[in-house]
Amino acid sequence: MRKDDVTAELPGVPRRRGRPPTGKALSGAARQAAYRERQKQTGLEEVTAFLSADVAEALRAYVARQNADRTGEPITLGDAVERILRDRLMRKR
């Protein structure tokens, strides 16, 4: 470990542990807003919906089955909802 010869220690004040603050930290709300904006830039749209408990449980079971059968990156609930809706709504008739 290198010795810090530049920073002066204040007498009677112990040095704080951990990474020093930069003053550039974002609030949780700001981080979430930035995430939503990035998602919009990639062409995704946020949709909020409430599901009945039995449908939500069936969706979670579907995701668990899909992830158990996969060797790659696991699918999320959002991926599963998009896959199911795309299959039902956008198939050729």
N, C-alpha and C positions, 0 to 999 in steps of 0.2 A: 504494500500500500504506500502511495506517495505521501510525503509530508506536505501539508498546506502551509507554505511560508508567506502567503499573501493576505489571508483573511485574519483580521485581528479579533481576538477573543475578548468579549466583554467580561470584566471581572464580576464574579458572582452569578453569571448567567450560563448555565450549561448549554452546550451545543445541541441542537435538535437532531434527532435521528431521521434517517430516510432521505428521500430525494428532496432537494430544496424546491420550493414553489417558484414557478416562472411568472405567475400573474396572468397567464393566458388560458387558464382552465375555463371550460364552458360549463354552464349549468346543465342539469339533466334535460331540461326542457329545450335548451339550445342544441344539445347533441341530438335529441330526437327530431327536432325540426330539420336539422341538417341531413339526417338519415332519410327522412321523408322526401326532402328535396332531391337527394341523390336517386332515390327510387323513382321519382317522377321523371327525372332526366333519362332513365333507362327505359322509359315507356310503361312503367307499372302504375297502377292506380289503386289507391287504398279503398277497401270496402269493409264496412263494419256490419256484422250480422250477429243476431242471437239465435242459438240453436237449442232445441229441446235437449234435455239431459241424455235421453236414449240415442238421439242422433249424434250428439257430441261423443258419446262413448263408442258408438259404432265407427265414427271417423277416427278416433284414437286407435281402436283395434285394427282398422284398415292400415293406418300408418305403421303400426307395430309389425303387422304381417309383411308389409312391403319392405320395411327395413330389415326384417329377419331374412328375407330372400335375397337381399342386395349385398354385393361385396364392395360397391363404390360408396359415394357420398350418400348419406341418409336423406330421405325426403322429409319435408316439414309438413305441418298441417296445411299451410297455405299451398304448398305444391300439390297435396292430395286434393284439396278443394278445386284448384284450377284444373287438374287432370280429370276429375269426375265431371265438372261442369263443361269442360271442353268436349268430352266424350258425348255427353247428353245433348248439349245445345248446338254443337257445331258439326255434327256428323251429317253426311249427305243422306238425303232421303230418297 
